[in-house]
Structures are given as structure tokens and as C-alpha cells.
Amino acid sequence: MKLDGGKVGSFDGDEGEFFGREVVAGKDVIVKFHWDKRDPNAPIYSRAFSADAGRTWEWNWCSNFSRR
């Protein structure tokens, strides 16, 4: 699966990881997007950056969704 801007990845069951490259604050970083839909009524989306080729990750965004 490809997302906008060249992101690639897939779901394995109810969890998915997608990766891409972006420039953040002038640095080329790998971006990881994680989707967790184990609870279909409350999926979670999170994002992390890695400036060292994926050795370490800085988690910097988390969204918890719910039905209205």
C-alpha cells in the first residue's frame, strides 16, 4: 500500500505500520506511522521520526479516535 508522498507499509491484522522520508527542521528523517485498530470503536494513530536510519524513534504524535 502507498500513501501520499511515497509512504509505504501494510497492516498485519489490526495493526499497521507505514514509512516514508520527510525533511523536518532541515533534516532528512524517516517517518513511521502506526495505526492500531484492535478496538474498532477507538482506533489509535501515532507518528515517530528517526534521524539515525531507524535505530531510535522519537514518538511525537498520538491521536485517539472515538465514535460520536
C-alpha positions in Angstrom: 0.0 0.0 0.0 1.3 3.5 -0.8 0.2 6.7 0.9 0.7 10.3 -0.3 4.3 11.4 -0.6 5.7 7.9 -1.1 4.8 6.3 2.2 4.7 2.5 2.1 3.6 -0.2 4.5 0.8 -2.5 5.4 -1.5 -3.9 8.1 -0.8 -7.2 9.9 -4.2 -7.9 11.4 -5.4 -4.9 13.3 -2.1 -3.1 13.4 -0.4 -1.3 10.5 3.0 0.5 10.0 3.8 2.8 7.2 7.1 4.5 6.5 8.4 7.4 4.4 11.0 10.1 4.2 10.5 13.8 5.0 12.6 16.8 5.8 11.9 18.1 9.3 13.7 21.2 10.6 16.2 20.9 7.7 17.0 17.2 8.5 16.2 14.2 6.3 14.2 11.8 8.6 12.4 8.5 8.3 8.8 8.9 9.4 6.9 5.9 10.9 3.1 6.0 11.1 1.4 3.4 13.3 -2.3 2.5 13.2 -3.9 0.3 15.9 -7.5 -0.7 15.2 -7.7 -3.6 17.7 -10.7 -1.7 19.2 -12.7 -0.7 16.1 -14.6 1.9 18.1 -11.4 3.6 19.3 -8.5 3.4 16.8 -5.2 5.0 17.6 -2.8 6.7 15.2 0.7 7.6 16.2 3.8 9.0 14.4 7.5 8.9 15.1 10.7 10.4 13.5 14.1 8.8 13.2 17.2 10.9 12.3 19.5 7.9 12.6 18.2 5.5 9.9 15.7 3.8 12.2 17.9 2.9 15.2 15.9 5.2 17.5 12.5 6.8 17.2 11.1 10.0 18.6 7.3 9.5 19.1 5.8 12.9 18.6 2.1 12.5 17.8 -0.8 10.3 19.0 -4.4 10.6 18.1 -7.2 8.6 19.8 -10.3 8.4 17.8 -13.8 7.6 19.0 -17.3 7.4 17.6 -19.7 10.2 18.3 
